[in-house]
């Protein structure tokens, strides 16, 4: 199973969700390959021990067609990480948008899986639609769309749906997707209004689980930890555990 965590709006919890969902799977004895496909490299920074050279990052997959197996770093709480680098920002301008580049990640994952790599890959995408995000979408079976509980994020979710529908003729398939409410504050009426709007728009594709606004979730990356390692009894840990169980029950992961 390959899942892209994607939204065309920043600040909605993509990286946090990719890391903590992968950590929840690892707790369930399902080691995951995390792929940081964002030039901001936030996921790589949380890892803390990633090598700093571009040729040891996922950029080398595009620059030199270097095998993913050579780039993977051990991340005990998750499985393994393919790190990012700021040089990824150049992928669109250097390599263009031909089929070979748009399918580069898919091809790389096929080689890795054939050699006995992880059965589950979670891809942390950049917050705009370009070559990197298209690579993730073309390589994935599923898309998880985090949506923070505000009106601008609601607009971003609607834009994602339009984007995915526009890509379906190219992909020749419909990629299954789920929308996940993050930064949900039960004290705010707006959180419930956004939830109702999303439910009207997406029905069963909206996750029942919400990720609550939680201090521990915000603190964990600062100490290079996932939520389960940082604060296993926190509301954030309970929410991400519930999300993993919901997605497993729905055969989404």
C-alpha positions, 0 to 999 in steps of 0.5 A, spaced: 500 500 500 502 506 498 499 513 500 500 520 499 499 525 504 497 531 500 493 538 500 495 544 496 494 548 502 500 549 507 500 548 515 494 543 515 498 537 518 501 533 512 508 532 515 505 531 522 500 526 520 505 522 515 509 521 521 504 519 526 500 515 522 506 511 520 508 510 527 502 508 529 502 502 524 509 501 526 506 500 533 502 495 530 508 491 527 507 494 520 514 497 519 513 503 514 517 506 509 516 514 509 518 518 503 519 526 504 518 529 498 517 536 500 523 541 499 522 544 506 524 537 508 520 538 515 520 530 516 527 529 514 529 535 520 524 531 525 529 525 523 534 529 526 540 524 523 539 525 516 545 526 511 545 533 509 548 532 502 543 532 496 546 526 493 544 522 499 536 524 499 530 523 494 533 528 489 538 523 487 532 519 485 531 524 480 538 527 478 542 520 478 536 515 478 539 512 484 535 506 487 531 508 493 534 502 497 541 506 497 537 512 500 533 509 506 535 511 513 533 507 519 528 510 523 526 506 529 519 508 531 517 508 524 521 503 519 525 507 514 525 514 511 527 516 504 530 524 506 528 530 502 533 536 501 532 543 499 535 541 492 528 538 490 525 545 489 529 545 482 526 538 480 520 542 476 525 546 472 531 541 471 527 535 469 521 537 466 514 534 466 515 528 461 512 521 463 519 518 465 520 524 470 512 523 473 513 516 474 520 516 477 518 515 484 513 509 482 518 506 478 523 506 484 518 504 489 517 498 484 524 496 484 524 497 492 518 492 493 521 487 488 527 486 492 523 485 498 522 492 501 516 495 506 509 493 504 507 500 506 509 507 504 507 513 506 509 519 502 509 526 505 508 531 499 509 539 498 503 543 498 503 545 491 501 541 485 508 540 481 512 534 479 513 532 486 506 532 488 504 528 481 510 523 482 506 522 489 499 521 486 502 517 480 505 512 485 500 512 490 493 507 491 491 512 496 491 519 498 489 522 505 488 529 505 489 533 512 484 539 513 485 544 518 479 546 522 478 553 518 475 556 512 481 556 508 483 549 509 475 547 507 477 551 500 483 547 499 480 541 500 475 542 495 480 544 490 484 537 491 477 534 489 477 538 483 484 536 482 483 529 483 477 529 478 481 532 473 487 527 473 483 521 473 483 521 465 490 521 465 491 516 471 485 512 468 483 510 475 480 513 481 485 514 487 481 512 493 481 518 498 480 520 505 479 527 508 482 528 515 480 534 520 486 536 524 487 541 529 480 540 531 478 545 537 471 542 540 471 549 544 470 552 537 463 552 533 467 553 527 470 546 528 464 543 527 461 547 522 467 545 518 466 538 519 459 538 517 461 542 511 466 536 509 461 531 511 456 534 506 461 534 501 465 528 501 460 523 505 464 517 507 470 519 505 471 524 511 474 520 516 470 519 523 476 520 527 479 528 528 485 530 530 484 534 536 488 541 537 494 538 542 500 541 545 503 534 545 503 534 537 506 541 537 512 539 542 514 532 539 517 534 532 521 539 537 525 533 540 525 529 534 520 524 536 513 522 534 507 523 538 507 516 541 514 516 543 513 523 546 507 523 550 503 516 549 498 518 553 496 524 550 490 526 546 494 526 540 497 519 541 489 517 542 487 520 536 492 518 531 491 511 534 484 511 533 485 514 526 490 508 524 484 503 527 479 507 523 483 506 516 485 499 517 478 497 519 476 501 512 481 497 508 484 504 507 491 502 509 
